[in-house]
Amino acid sequence: MKKPPLFSSIPNFDPKQAPILPKDARFKALPADVVTEAFLALTLAHSLPAGQTADAHIPNNPALKPSAVLIPIMQRESGLTILLTMRSTKLRKHSGQIALPGGKIDAEDENAIATALREAEEEIGLPVANCLVIGALPRHETGTGFEITPIVALVNPDYTPALSEDEVSEIFEVPLMHILSPDNHNHHELTWTNDDGTHTRDWYGIPSIDLDGKERHIWGVTARVLRHFYEHLHGEPT
């Protein structure tokens, strides 16, 4: 089956302005007093083997490149947050987009956890010692040729960020409860026609405001991974 063209090929494409599908009534907000470090660790404990397997280098889909990302949950006194990056415009894929730290699984990496932690240290200077890995989500395929294993970690925020300028232009944090509220998950769908015919694509968007009060629009692969994270905590298979 031929893949639809990339969003970047659509004239005047704006992910925020695409039509939004009705909310799925099955999904409810998780109570804020329930979402603690202990709850996250307990809920995700059974998923850890998915990130510890030695066959992480072998993708389920041989056409895709195996990779891993870190979902860093920052343990701030004011409340839990998720750290996100803004990808450098120098990058060939997903340049200038909001992302989670991560990258391709190298042959030297023991498993997906090792990749996610290594990439976070290389991209933003996050020490491995500051991270307590508590879970792994099922692999996720992207339209740009990757098969991603998301790794979840509780993070001690007491470190000095050091950004790899070739990969990351900035980092920011969004409250975890905002990310975990399905009311903030906009499921977009767009149909368009070009020389190859008519195409339909869907994706999630999470309009957000970071800790500094700046508006951020999380969408695409990153938003879908975070939506899957919410669904996993909600008890739904991902």
N, C-alpha and C positions, 0 to 999 in steps of 0.2 A: 504493500500500500504506500502510495506516495505521500510524503509528509506535506502539510500545508506550509506556505512560506512563513518566514519569521515575522514577528510583529513589526520589527524594524523596517520591513518592506512595505508596510501599509501606510499610505500617505496620511500625514497628520494624526498618527495613532497616539492616543492618550489613554492609558489604562484606567485612569480615574473616571473618565467620562463614558465608558462603555456601559451598556444596559446591565442592570443588576437583577438576578433571579430571585424569586421569593425565598425567604429564610426557611430552613428545614426545622420544623416545629419539634423534632425529636430532641434537639440539642438545647440544653439549658445552661445558664451560667453556673460555674462552680462557686460555692460560698467562699468568701474571702477568708473567713476564719478556719476553713478546712484546708486551704492550700498552704501548707507549711513545708519546711524542708523534710520533716519526717513523713508527711503524706506523699510527697513526690518520690522519696527514696523507696518507700514501701510499695507504692503503686507500680513503680518501674523495675523493681528488683528482679522480677522474673524475665525481664527483657534483656538483661545484661549479656547473656550468652550470644545474642545476635551481634554484639560488637566485639566479642572475644574470639570469634572463630578464626582459625588460621587460613581459611579459604576466602578471606575478604578480597584477595587479589583476583578471584575468578568471578566475573559478573554473571548474574542469572541470565542476562541477555548478552550474548557474545558480541553484539554490535556496539555495546556501550563500554565506556571506560569506568572502572570502579573508583569511587571516591568517597570521602567522608567529610561531614561538617560537624562543628561543635555548637550545641545550644547552650551557651554559657549563662547560667542563672546566678546573678550577682547577689550575694548575701549582704545587702546594705541594712543599716540600722533603721532606715526609713521604710524598708520593705523590699521584697524581692523584685529584681528587674531582669530583663534579658538584654545582653549586650549584642549590638549589631554593628556591621561595618558598612561603609560606603566604598564600593569597589572603584579602583583607579580607572580613569578614562584611558589609560595606556593599555589596558587589557583587551584582548581580542573578543572575548565572550562575556556577556553580561556587564560590560563596562559601564561605570557610572551608576550602577544599581545597588540597592540595599541587599546585603547578603549576610550569611553566617560565616565565621571563620572556617576555612576548610580547603580541600583540594584533592588531587589525585592520590590514590594509594600507591606508594612506591614499593618496589620489591623488598627494600630493607625494612619496611614497616611490619611489625608482628601481626597487626590486625587493624580493624577500622578505628578502634580507640586510639591506638598509637598514632595513626594518621591525623585524626582530629586534634589531638593534643599537640603534635608536632607543628601542624599548620597554624594553630592559634598562637604558638610561641613565635613562629617565624613571621606571621603577618602583623601581630599586634603586641608582641613581647609578653604575652601572658605566660607566666611560669607554670610548668607542669605541676609543681609542688602546690600551687594555689587551687588546683582542680581536684574535686572528688567526683569521679564518674559514677553515676547512679542508674544509668539506663541507656538503651539503644532502641531506636525505632526501626521498623521494617524498611528495606531498601526502597528508594524512590527514583523513578526514571525521569530524566529531563528531555526536553525536545532538542537540546543542543549536544546530546551524545554522552551523557554521564548517568551512572547509576550510583546514587548517593545513599550512604548509611548515616543517618543523623545520630549523634552521640550527645547525651544529656549529662551535664555536670553542674554541681554546686561549686561556686567560685568565691574564694576569699578576694574581695576587691582591693586589698592592700598591696598594690604593685604599681609600678610606673610604666604606662603604656609606651611602646616603641613601635611606631608604624613602619611597615615596609612600603616605601613610597611607590614602588612599582606595582603594588597590589592593592593598597588601601589608602584612601585619601582622608578618611576620618572614621571615628567610632562614636557611638552614642548609645544611650540606654532608654528603654521603654518599660514602664511598670508591667510586671508579669501578669497581673490581674486584667490589665487592658488587653493583652495578647490572648488571654484565656477566656475572654468574654465573646460568645458567638454573636452577640449583637454588633460587634465590631468587625465581623467577618463578612465582607461583601463578595458574593459569588457572581462574578461577571461572565457574560457570554456575548460573543461578537460574531456576526456572520458578515462575510464580505465576498466580493467577486473580483477576480482578476483574469488574466489571460488563460490560467490553468483551470478555471471553473469557480464554483462557489465553495467556500470553506467556512467551518464553524470551529471556534476555539473557546474554551472556558478557563478561568483562572480565579484565584482568590486575591482580594485586596484588603489590607487592614490599615485604614486611615489612623494615624497615631500622632501623638505629641511627645517628644522626648523630654528628659528631665530638665533640659534647659529651656523648654517652652517652644521649641522649633517643630513645625509641622513636618511629619515624615509619612510617606506613602509606601508601605511595604506591600509588594505584590509579586506575582509570578512564583518561581520555585520556592523562594524563601517563605512567602505567605502560605503556600501549600504545605510545606514542611511544618510550619507552626500550627496550621490548622490540624494536621495529622497528630501533632503533639497534644493539642487540646482533645481531640477525639480519643486518643489513647488514654488520657487521664479520665475522660468521661466514661470509659468502659466500652467504647466502640472499637471493633477491629479496624485497623488501618490498612 
